[in-house]
Amino acid sequence: MKRIARILYVMARELDRHYVPSRYPNAFESGYPGMYYDEPTATRVIRSAEVIVEGVRVKLAKLGVKP
């Protein structure tokens, strides 16, 4: 279980890196968010979010909580 928690933590850190820059055009010294994001990056970040959500669902189910 600790390995899974570590993986979720790494994925959450990945998402955290993208929170501000992807939403605020002035977060970059030059350019705009579209210049810094490509399909592989977006796909990786979306997959991280999906894995985290599924991990939370599993944990809630183990606790007897229905989402």
N, C-alpha and C positions, 0 to 999 in steps of 0.2 A: 504493500500500500504506500509506503514511503516513496517508492520510485514513481508511482503515479502522481503523488502530490508534488514531487519535484518537477515532473514534466509539466504539470499544470502551472506551477510557479514560473517556469521558464517561458511558457506560452503567454502568461499574463504580463510578464515583463516586456515581451515582444509587442503586445498590444499597447502597453503603456507608452512605449517609445513613439507610437504613431498618434496618440490622442490629440495633442495640441497641434502639431504640424499639419495634420490632415484636415483640420477644421478652420484654421486661421491663416489666411493668405500671407499675413505679415510675420509669420513664425520663422520664415526663411530669410536669410540676408539678401538673397536675390531670387527672382523667379516666383513661381506660384506652386501650390501642392502638386498639380498635374505634371510638373516637370520632374518631380522626384519620385513619383509612384508609377510603376508599370504593372502589367498583368501578373507576373510571377510574385511580386511583392504583395499585391492585393490578394491573390489566391492564398498565399502562405498565411497572411494575417486573418483572412476569413476562416481558414481551416483551424487556426489557433482558437478563434472565438467559438467555433462549433465544438471543438474538443472540450473547452472549458465549460460550456453550457451542458454538454452531456455529462461531464464529471460532476457537476452540481446536481443534475437530475438523479444520477446514481446515488450520490450521498444522501439526498433528500429521501429517496426511496428506502434506503437502509434505515433512516430515522423514522420511517413511517409517515412521511409528509408527501402528500400528492400535490404536484405543481398545478 
